[in-house]
Amino acid sequence: MRKVRWTLGGAALALTLTAACASASREQDTPPPANLRALDARDVVAGAIVVDFKDGTTKAEFDAWEADWGVDLELNSVESADEALTVAVGVDDVDGVLERIRQHPAVEAAEPMMEVRASFTPNDPHFAQQWNLRMIDMPKAWERNRGKGVVVAVLDTGIAYEDHGDFKQAPDLQGVKFVKGFDFVNDDAHANDDHGHGTHVAGTIAQATNNGEGVAGVAFEATLMPVKVLNHFGGGNTADIADAIRFAADKGANVINLSLGGGAYSQVMASAVEYARKKGVTVVAAAGNGGRATVEFPAAYPGAVAVSAVGPDGVLAPYSSYGKELDIAAPGGDKRRGDQGGILQNTLDPRDVSRFVYASYQGTSMATPHVAAVAAMLYAAGAKGPDEVEQALYAGAKKSADQAWSEQYGHGLLNAEASLASLRGGGLAQWPPLYWALALLAFVLLTLRGRARPGYLNVLVRPAFLIPLLLSTVGAFFLRGWFGGAEGAAGDVVQVASLPLPDWERIIFGRGRTVNPLFYSALIPLLLSLPAIKWRGLRSAMGGLALGFAGFLAYTAWAGAPALAWLPFAFLAKPWLGFNTVICLVIARAMLQKEDA
């Protein structure tokens, strides 16, 4: 049997000796910078304000003024009387109330009450050099979650995780949790690293953090599973990797990291990725370092999360591959300006497996573990499967040029904090398509005149209309919260039903990065509405279905459009979606129109 060779892709070893520091100051009387005036909703205490009066203002005085302002102000504490620092809660119109209060001459400051949290900054001495962790908003994300209890399998050259013979544990991996792995190259239970690549990758995922040594890792409370599939030259074969994917899935891994790529399509590999996904494992893989518009395997297999790489400037690195199968971008480094542009981690010296260095690497191999680690954090935060993890990853990603998807960045640049924030109670409903559908409903009803127009509320309260509208815009999203732990056929039903109807094509045609244009069209509402021409009782349901599709397609086009299969040019996606939105509106109007009595 001819074996396909898999390689690591351009990892240059060099010591990083630079450090960075920053300081900032602001005079008390200087207005805040413009970028601080736009408050993040997560930082604001809803309906609460703080008002600071001039010293000496009495409670009797501000009690007399508060009636005109429509608030109930109270001293913040027993120590606040002299400074007259007051607060109010339950304020309905915060902006309007503040505008009135600020006009009073006795007021020194009036502002929304903001939540302040302890900012976690690890004490690892080289953390300042890890621009990659700041790029994906890790300091804030660590306040939410650190990946505890989640197992990430690293399929690579092994990990320097133990003292065994000539092999030693990497100093900055001491204290990290490991579970038993396997060496598929040498067929033994000791998956030790004899190259350095795998240890570097593992460090990005879960390096010991806040231990006063070296550097930090992303999900540093996660557990690592070392699985060696690449030899000391960085090469491997499809049989070992496919075997290892199944091994990791069977042995309890929640996430599999594949910082490797090369070779042609392999059905054995594709089946292994599909097997892992069906077992509830998120598979994350490197897009490749060819610098061309072709995503390499295994990242290109349906079911894998394909990752491209950006440098410190957030722009696609020149070596990074990209293409229609791409899912997301992450920091991979760009060392054209020196080692400080790479990804810094603790790893071994390949010339001496007992010697360790802090090395700066670059590559999509370095980008991939960032995504795998954030996936681990999402599982720890309550995500119940690959679909939910991916939805949160993509929802939180920073969009490129406001595009929902692009061949260079996929759904955008990874942002750990935003992805964790998007994970709500185990179910992730995307509400904008529903809002678009309701707006289009109003438009359709306004175009109907006289006795042909049904009442607005009469339409919305009909279950026959409302249920198809919801199913085609947000799906039965609540099912994931109720039955997200279901397995087997029941779990498959939950996964399907919780998706909007146009996205059922993912189940029927597989999980490619391009979507089937027949599902993202007016075809389904058109075909299902044909029987309603004869059976009028179906018209309300078909009207809801058509409007739901119209809202879904309109939002998809406005948000940047996905990649549609079969279209010869990417720019045709938006016109396709726009045209089919119009067709859906025509169908909805016909279904909702009342015949003159």
VMD Tcl script that draws the C-alpha trace (Angstrom):
set ca {
  {0.00 0.00 0.00}
  {1.34 3.39 -0.96}
  {1.38 5.77 1.99}
  {0.55 9.44 1.68}
  {3.11 11.64 3.43}
  {1.90 14.34 5.81}
  {4.17 17.21 6.82}
  {4.20 20.01 9.30}
  {4.50 23.13 7.24}
  {7.20 25.72 7.81}
  {7.97 25.97 11.50}
  {11.22 27.89 12.01}
  {12.94 27.60 15.37}
  {14.44 30.70 16.97}
  {14.83 32.11 20.48}
  {12.70 35.13 21.20}
  {14.53 37.73 23.29}
  {12.28 40.79 22.98}
  {9.81 42.10 25.53}
  {7.01 44.60 25.34}
  {5.45 46.93 27.83}
  {2.79 49.57 27.70}
  {1.62 52.40 29.86}
  {-1.14 54.90 29.64}
  {-2.31 57.91 31.55}
  {-5.22 60.29 31.42}
  {-5.75 63.56 33.17}
  {-8.83 63.62 35.33}
  {-10.47 66.56 33.60}
  {-9.87 65.31 30.05}
  {-12.94 63.84 28.32}
  {-12.67 60.09 27.73}
  {-11.43 58.99 24.30}
  {-14.14 58.49 21.71}
  {-13.65 54.75 21.68}
  {-14.50 54.63 25.38}
  {-17.74 56.51 24.95}
  {-19.37 53.61 23.10}
  {-20.07 51.35 26.04}
  {-20.20 47.60 25.67}
  {-23.59 46.39 26.89}
  {-21.87 43.69 28.92}
  {-20.12 46.40 30.97}
  {-23.27 48.35 31.84}
  {-25.62 47.58 34.74}
  {-29.03 47.69 33.08}
  {-31.33 50.48 34.30}
  {-28.85 51.90 36.83}
  {-27.17 55.32 36.99}
  {-24.63 57.08 39.19}
  {-24.99 60.80 39.97}
  {-22.23 62.74 41.75}
  {-23.41 66.09 43.16}
  {-21.18 68.90 44.30}
  {-19.84 68.42 47.80}
  {-22.26 69.70 50.40}
  {-25.42 68.93 48.43}
  {-27.95 67.57 50.93}
  {-30.36 64.69 50.59}
  {-33.28 67.07 51.00}
  {-32.05 69.03 47.98}
  {-31.65 66.16 45.54}
  {-34.91 64.62 46.84}
  {-36.65 67.79 45.70}
  {-35.06 67.62 42.23}
  {-35.54 63.93 41.52}
  {-39.30 64.24 40.96}
  {-38.64 66.35 37.85}
  {-36.07 63.84 36.65}
  {-38.31 60.81 37.18}
  {-35.85 58.83 39.30}
  {-35.41 57.80 42.92}
  {-31.88 58.72 44.01}
  {-30.32 57.30 47.14}
  {-26.93 57.79 48.73}
  {-24.57 55.06 47.60}
  {-23.50 54.30 51.19}
  {-23.48 55.76 54.69}
  {-20.12 57.27 53.81}
  {-21.50 59.13 50.78}
  {-23.32 61.98 52.53}
  {-20.46 64.49 52.38}
  {-19.62 63.76 48.74}
  {-23.30 63.39 47.74}
  {-22.59 60.32 45.57}
  {-25.96 58.82 44.67}
  {-27.35 55.92 42.65}
  {-30.68 55.02 41.09}
  {-31.90 51.66 39.81}
  {-34.86 50.61 37.71}
  {-34.45 53.57 35.35}
  {-36.41 52.96 32.16}
  {-34.90 55.65 29.92}
  {-31.31 55.92 31.07}
  {-30.12 58.23 28.28}
  {-33.09 60.58 28.63}
  {-32.82 60.80 32.41}
  {-29.08 61.45 32.27}
  {-29.56 64.20 29.73}
  {-31.97 66.01 32.09}
  {-29.80 65.47 35.18}
  {-26.61 66.74 33.55}
  {-28.20 70.13 32.92}
  {-28.48 70.87 36.66}
  {-25.71 73.14 37.99}
  {-25.29 71.07 41.18}
  {-24.36 67.93 39.24}
  {-20.67 67.22 38.76}
  {-21.12 63.92 36.91}
  {-23.97 61.65 35.83}
  {-23.39 58.40 33.99}
  {-24.61 54.81 33.57}
  {-23.50 52.47 36.33}
  {-20.87 50.12 34.96}
  {-19.77 46.69 36.08}
  {-16.10 46.33 36.89}
  {-14.48 42.89 37.00}
  {-11.12 41.69 38.14}
  {-8.88 41.55 35.07}
  {-6.91 38.34 34.94}
  {-3.34 38.98 33.87}
  {-1.14 35.92 34.26}
  {2.23 36.33 35.93}
  {4.08 34.36 33.25}
  {7.12 36.57 32.49}
  {6.86 36.29 28.67}
  {3.10 36.92 28.53}
  {3.74 40.46 27.27}
  {5.24 38.95 24.11}
  {2.13 36.89 23.38}
  {0.36 39.34 21.08}
  {-1.67 36.38 19.79}
  {-3.51 35.95 23.10}
  {-4.43 39.62 23.28}
  {-5.59 39.51 19.66}
  {-8.26 36.91 20.49}
  {-9.27 38.74 23.71}
  {-8.01 36.09 26.13}
  {-7.67 38.28 29.28}
  {-11.44 38.87 29.25}
  {-12.24 35.32 28.15}
  {-10.30 33.88 31.10}
  {-12.73 35.63 33.44}
  {-15.50 33.49 31.95}
  {-13.88 30.10 31.49}
  {-10.54 28.29 31.28}
  {-11.50 24.92 29.79}
  {-11.64 22.88 32.97}
  {-12.67 19.26 32.55}
  {-12.42 19.19 28.74}
  {-10.04 16.80 26.94}
  {-8.15 18.03 23.87}
  {-6.31 15.40 21.83}
  {-3.19 16.71 20.11}
  {-2.43 14.51 17.08}
  {1.10 15.58 16.20}
  {4.74 14.69 16.81}
  {3.88 13.90 20.43}
  {4.16 16.08 23.53}
  {7.00 16.48 26.04}
  {4.60 15.44 28.80}
  {6.58 12.94 30.90}
  {9.98 11.86 32.11}
  {10.56 8.60 30.29}
  {14.00 7.36 29.29}
  {15.77 10.17 27.44}
  {12.55 12.18 27.28}
  {11.72 14.89 29.81}
  {8.64 16.91 30.57}
  {8.74 20.48 29.30}
  {9.26 22.87 32.25}
  {6.24 25.00 31.33}
  {3.97 21.94 31.05}
  {4.50 20.95 34.66}
  {1.17 20.99 36.42}
  {-0.81 20.54 33.20}
  {-3.30 17.64 33.26}
  {-2.79 14.75 30.83}
  {-4.75 11.60 30.05}
  {-3.32 8.46 28.50}
  {-2.56 8.73 24.79}
  {-0.77 6.55 22.27}
  {2.20 6.57 19.90}
  {0.97 5.36 16.49}
  {4.42 5.80 14.94}
  {6.23 3.42 17.29}
  {3.14 1.50 18.49}
  {3.56 2.06 22.19}
  {1.83 3.96 24.99}
  {4.44 6.74 25.31}
  {3.56 9.54 22.89}
  {6.71 11.56 23.54}
  {7.82 14.36 21.24}
  {11.10 13.95 19.35}
  {10.60 16.92 17.04}
  {9.25 19.92 18.97}
  {6.23 20.80 16.85}
  {3.67 18.91 18.93}
  {4.90 20.35 22.23}
  {4.69 23.87 20.79}
  {1.11 23.23 19.62}
  {0.12 21.70 22.95}
  {1.53 24.73 24.77}
  {-0.74 27.10 22.88}
  {-3.71 24.97 23.89}
  {-2.97 24.44 27.59}
  {0.46 25.69 28.65}
  {0.75 25.99 32.44}
  {-0.40 29.54 33.13}
  {0.00 31.96 36.03}
  {2.82 29.77 37.34}
  {5.48 32.48 37.26}
  {7.31 30.79 34.40}
  {7.51 31.20 30.65}
  {4.34 31.83 28.71}
  {0.58 31.30 28.93}
  {-1.80 28.92 27.18}
  {-5.36 29.53 25.98}
  {-7.43 26.85 27.79}
  {-4.91 26.23 30.54}
  {-7.29 24.24 32.77}
  {-8.09 21.77 29.98}
  {-6.66 18.25 29.86}
  {-4.32 17.18 27.05}
  {-4.24 13.78 25.34}
  {-0.86 13.22 23.64}
  {-1.21 11.22 20.41}
  {1.88 10.77 18.24}
  {1.14 10.38 14.52}
  {4.18 12.17 13.03}
  {7.78 10.97 13.27}
  {10.91 12.93 14.21}
  {11.09 14.28 10.63}
  {7.52 15.61 10.89}
  {6.01 13.05 8.51}
  {3.21 10.55 8.89}
  {0.60 8.62 6.93}
  {-3.15 8.50 6.50}
  {-3.58 5.12 8.17}
  {-1.97 6.23 11.43}
  {-3.83 9.55 11.51}
  {-7.22 7.99 10.75}
  {-6.58 5.36 13.41}
  {-5.59 8.07 15.88}
  {-8.70 10.17 15.20}
  {-10.91 7.19 16.04}
  {-8.76 6.39 19.08}
  {-9.11 9.92 20.46}
  {-12.86 9.95 19.84}
  {-13.28 6.59 21.58}
  {-11.06 7.52 24.54}
  {-13.04 10.61 25.58}
  {-11.56 13.54 23.66}
  {-13.93 16.47 23.24}
  {-11.69 18.27 20.75}
  {-9.09 16.94 18.29}
  {-6.32 19.26 17.07}
  {-4.77 18.43 13.67}
  {-1.92 20.84 12.99}
  {-0.89 18.87 9.92}
  {-1.85 18.56 6.30}
  {-0.99 17.32 2.83}
  {-1.78 14.55 0.38}
  {-4.86 13.95 -1.68}
  {-8.39 13.02 -0.67}
  {-8.56 9.89 1.50}
  {-11.85 8.14 2.14}
  {-10.30 6.51 5.21}
  {-9.46 9.93 6.66}
  {-12.81 11.44 5.69}
  {-14.63 8.57 7.40}
  {-12.52 9.01 10.54}
  {-13.39 12.71 10.74}
  {-17.07 11.87 10.23}
  {-16.84 9.18 12.92}
  {-15.38 11.61 15.44}
  {-17.99 14.23 14.70}
  {-20.83 11.77 15.13}
  {-19.38 10.93 18.54}
  {-19.67 14.60 19.51}
  {-16.03 15.60 18.93}
  {-15.00 18.91 17.38}
  {-12.18 18.34 14.88}
  {-9.99 21.39 14.18}
  {-7.40 21.32 11.37}
  {-4.82 23.56 9.71}
  {-5.71 24.95 6.27}
  {-2.11 24.53 5.10}
  {0.96 26.64 4.42}
  {0.94 26.63 0.62}
  {-0.12 30.28 0.35}
  {-2.69 29.39 -2.30}
  {-6.46 29.19 -2.73}
  {-6.64 25.50 -1.81}
  {-7.47 24.24 1.68}
  {-5.46 21.09 2.36}
  {-6.75 17.83 3.80}
  {-7.76 16.98 6.50}
  {-9.04 20.56 7.00}
  {-10.99 20.31 3.73}
  {-13.02 17.28 4.85}
  {-16.67 17.96 5.74}
  {-16.97 18.00 9.51}
  {-13.56 19.55 10.20}
  {-13.08 23.19 11.23}
  {-10.54 24.61 8.76}
  {-8.26 27.36 10.13}
  {-6.21 29.96 8.24}
  {-3.49 32.09 9.84}
  {-3.04 35.83 10.37}
  {-0.03 37.82 11.54}
  {0.17 40.45 14.29}
  {-1.56 42.97 12.00}
  {-4.62 40.72 11.69}
  {-4.06 40.25 7.94}
  {-3.87 36.84 6.28}
  {-0.29 35.60 6.52}
  {1.47 35.20 3.15}
  {2.05 31.48 3.68}
  {-1.53 30.67 4.73}
  {-3.72 28.63 2.41}
  {-7.37 29.59 2.05}
  {-10.43 28.70 -0.01}
  {-14.09 27.77 -0.12}
  {-13.72 25.15 2.64}
  {-12.29 27.64 5.15}
  {-14.14 28.21 8.44}
  {-12.21 30.67 10.62}
  {-8.90 32.53 10.97}
  {-6.62 32.68 14.03}
  {-3.19 34.04 14.98}
  {-0.49 31.97 13.27}
  {2.35 34.47 13.17}
  {4.30 36.35 10.53}
  {8.06 36.48 11.13}
  {9.00 38.72 8.23}
  {9.70 41.41 10.84}
  {11.49 39.08 13.23}
  {10.81 36.50 15.89}
  {8.45 38.84 17.75}
  {5.95 38.28 14.93}
  {5.77 34.54 15.61}
  {3.88 32.47 18.16}
  {5.97 31.99 21.29}
  {5.81 28.75 23.26}
  {7.98 26.42 25.31}
  {9.20 23.38 23.36}
  {12.12 21.03 23.05}
  {15.31 21.40 21.05}
  {15.03 18.69 18.34}
  {18.81 18.17 18.58}
  {18.45 17.23 22.26}
  {15.05 16.04 23.49}
  {16.03 16.77 27.09}
  {16.76 20.45 26.38}
  {13.96 23.05 26.22}
  {13.71 26.51 24.72}
  {11.14 29.25 24.18}
  {10.71 29.23 20.44}
  {8.87 31.47 17.99}
  {7.08 29.49 15.24}
  {4.75 30.52 12.44}
  {2.21 28.56 10.40}
  {-1.40 27.49 10.21}
  {-0.19 24.78 12.60}
  {0.17 27.54 15.17}
  {-3.25 29.08 14.37}
  {-5.15 25.81 14.74}
  {-4.54 25.21 18.48}
  {-5.98 28.66 19.28}
  {-9.30 27.53 17.78}
  {-9.11 24.07 19.37}
  {-8.50 25.64 22.79}
  {-11.42 28.07 22.48}
  {-13.58 25.11 21.41}
  {-12.54 23.43 24.67}
  {-13.58 26.53 26.61}
  {-16.97 26.46 24.89}
  {-17.49 22.84 25.89}
  {-16.55 23.72 29.45}
  {-19.05 26.59 29.32}
  {-21.90 24.25 28.38}
  {-21.83 23.69 24.62}
  {-23.31 20.27 23.87}
  {-21.74 19.27 20.58}
  {-19.77 20.27 17.48}
  {-22.66 22.19 15.92}
  {-23.07 24.36 18.98}
  {-19.31 24.90 19.35}
  {-18.95 25.93 15.73}
  {-21.94 28.24 15.88}
  {-20.43 30.03 18.88}
  {-16.97 30.21 17.25}
  {-18.41 31.78 14.13}
  {-20.85 34.07 15.94}
  {-18.02 35.53 18.02}
  {-15.48 35.84 15.20}
  {-14.52 39.35 14.12}
  {-15.83 39.77 10.60}
  {-13.56 40.78 7.75}
  {-14.83 43.91 5.99}
  {-18.28 43.19 7.50}
  {-18.55 40.00 5.43}
  {-20.26 37.07 7.07}
  {-17.84 34.76 5.29}
  {-14.81 35.04 3.01}
  {-12.34 32.62 1.47}
  {-9.40 34.20 3.36}
  {-10.89 34.46 6.86}
  {-13.90 32.13 6.81}
  {-16.43 33.48 9.31}
  {-13.83 35.93 10.65}
  {-10.94 36.20 13.09}
  {-11.26 34.13 16.27}
  {-12.38 36.02 19.39}
  {-12.57 33.90 22.54}
  {-14.46 36.42 24.66}
  {-17.15 37.10 22.06}
  {-17.62 33.39 21.32}
  {-18.10 32.59 25.00}
  {-20.51 35.52 25.33}
  {-22.55 34.21 22.38}
  {-23.14 30.88 24.10}
  {-26.49 31.29 25.83}
  {-27.94 28.52 27.93}
  {-26.92 25.71 25.62}
  {-29.00 27.03 22.70}
  {-27.86 29.55 20.12}
  {-30.71 31.08 18.17}
  {-29.89 33.65 15.50}
  {-32.73 36.15 15.87}
  {-32.02 38.63 13.03}
  {-33.66 36.46 10.32}
  {-36.89 36.54 12.36}
  {-36.69 40.34 12.69}
  {-36.24 40.64 8.94}
  {-39.22 38.35 8.36}
  {-41.45 40.46 10.62}
  {-40.38 43.65 8.85}
  {-41.13 42.06 5.49}
  {-44.52 40.91 6.83}
  {-45.39 44.53 7.58}
  {-44.28 45.47 4.07}
  {-46.41 42.75 2.47}
  {-49.51 43.71 4.47}
  {-49.06 47.37 3.57}
  {-49.10 46.45 -0.12}
  {-52.49 44.81 0.32}
  {-55.44 47.13 0.30}
  {-58.95 47.19 1.64}
  {-60.68 43.92 2.25}
  {-57.78 41.96 0.75}
  {-55.62 42.72 3.78}
  {-55.86 40.41 6.83}
  {-55.45 42.05 10.22}
  {-51.86 42.33 11.44}
  {-52.49 40.58 14.74}
  {-54.83 38.09 13.12}
  {-51.91 36.87 11.04}
  {-49.37 36.63 13.84}
  {-51.57 34.83 16.36}
  {-52.44 32.01 13.98}
  {-50.29 28.98 14.85}
  {-50.61 27.80 11.25}
  {-48.78 30.98 10.16}
  {-46.44 31.57 13.10}
  {-44.96 28.06 13.42}
  {-43.70 27.85 9.79}
  {-42.38 31.40 10.14}
  {-40.34 30.44 13.22}
  {-39.14 27.13 11.79}
  {-37.78 28.81 8.67}
  {-36.03 31.68 10.50}
  {-34.74 30.41 13.86}
  {-35.73 26.73 13.87}
  {-36.91 24.90 16.96}
  {-33.96 26.40 18.84}
  {-35.38 25.52 22.27}
  {-34.92 21.80 21.61}
  {-31.16 22.03 22.22}
  {-31.74 23.46 25.66}
  {-34.28 20.77 26.51}
  {-32.86 17.70 24.79}
  {-29.28 18.70 23.95}
  {-27.87 15.64 25.71}
  {-29.84 13.16 23.60}
  {-27.80 10.58 21.69}
  {-28.30 8.39 18.65}
  {-31.35 8.93 16.46}
  {-32.98 11.20 19.05}
  {-29.88 13.42 19.08}
  {-29.92 13.60 15.28}
  {-33.57 14.69 15.34}
  {-32.76 17.44 17.85}
  {-29.84 18.68 15.76}
  {-31.97 18.83 12.59}
  {-35.07 20.37 14.13}
  {-33.11 23.08 15.93}
  {-31.77 24.46 12.65}
  {-33.73 26.88 10.43}
  {-35.30 25.05 7.49}
  {-32.87 26.43 4.87}
  {-29.99 24.98 6.90}
  {-31.44 21.48 6.81}
  {-29.36 21.14 3.68}
  {-26.37 20.62 5.99}
  {-27.92 17.35 7.13}
  {-29.05 16.22 3.68}
  {-25.98 17.21 1.65}
  {-23.30 17.12 4.38}
  {-21.42 19.84 6.20}
  {-19.50 21.53 3.42}
  {-18.43 25.19 3.64}
  {-20.58 26.01 0.63}
  {-24.36 25.82 0.95}
  {-26.78 24.35 -1.53}
  {-28.38 27.19 -3.52}
  {-31.61 25.23 -3.97}
  {-32.21 25.36 -0.22}
  {-31.12 29.01 -0.07}
  {-33.82 29.92 -2.58}
  {-37.57 30.21 -3.10}
  {-37.82 26.65 -4.43}
  {-39.16 25.02 -1.25}
  {-41.86 27.66 -0.55}
  {-42.81 27.62 -4.24}
  {-43.26 23.85 -4.44}
  {-45.10 23.60 -1.13}
  {-47.42 26.47 -2.00}
  {-48.72 24.80 -5.18}
  {-51.25 22.58 -3.31}
  {-52.50 25.72 -1.51}
  {-53.88 26.99 -4.82}
  {-56.58 24.33 -4.52}
  {-56.72 23.81 -0.74}
  {-57.18 27.25 0.77}
  {-56.70 25.94 4.31}
  {-52.98 25.62 3.60}
  {-52.50 29.23 2.59}
  {-51.81 30.66 6.04}
  {-49.05 28.10 6.68}
  {-47.54 28.64 3.24}
  {-47.60 32.39 3.81}
  {-45.63 31.97 7.04}
  {-43.17 29.61 5.36}
  {-42.57 31.96 2.42}
  {-42.12 34.98 4.68}
  {-39.73 33.02 6.89}
  {-37.60 32.09 3.90}
  {-37.72 35.70 2.72}
  {-36.45 36.93 6.08}
  {-33.73 34.27 6.23}
  {-32.50 34.95 2.68}
  {-32.66 38.74 3.07}
  {-30.64 38.67 6.28}
  {-28.11 36.26 4.76}
  {-27.59 38.60 1.81}
  {-27.32 41.67 4.04}
  {-24.85 39.98 6.41}
  {-22.41 39.18 3.61}
  {-23.76 35.95 2.09}
  {-22.28 32.48 2.40}
  {-20.45 30.70 -0.37}
  {-23.07 29.11 -2.63}
  {-22.20 25.87 -4.38}
  {-22.15 25.65 -8.18}
  {-22.13 29.41 -8.82}
  {-19.24 30.31 -11.16}
  {-18.51 33.60 -9.38}
  {-18.73 34.45 -5.68}
  {-20.28 37.88 -6.35}
  {-23.40 36.17 -7.74}
  {-24.38 34.98 -4.25}
  {-26.02 38.24 -3.15}
  {-28.03 38.74 -6.38}
  {-29.20 35.13 -6.11}
  {-30.36 35.64 -2.54}
  {-31.98 38.98 -3.34}
  {-33.88 37.61 -6.33}
  {-35.19 34.66 -4.35}
  {-36.20 36.94 -1.47}
  {-38.44 38.83 -3.90}
  {-39.97 35.57 -5.18}
  {-40.71 34.50 -1.59}
  {-42.42 37.84 -0.93}
  {-44.61 37.41 -4.01}
  {-45.60 33.93 -2.79}
  {-46.30 35.22 0.73}
  {-48.44 38.07 -0.61}
  {-50.49 35.67 -2.70}
  {-50.98 33.29 0.23}
  {-52.01 36.00 2.69}
  {-54.32 37.95 0.41}
  {-58.00 37.65 1.30}
  {-60.40 37.19 -1.55}
  {-63.01 39.92 -1.86}
  {-66.32 38.88 -0.37}
}
mol new
graphics top color blue
foreach p $ca { graphics top sphere $p radius 0.5 }
foreach p [lrange $ca 0 end-1] q [lrange $ca 1 end] { graphics top cylinder $p $q radius 0.2 }
display resetview
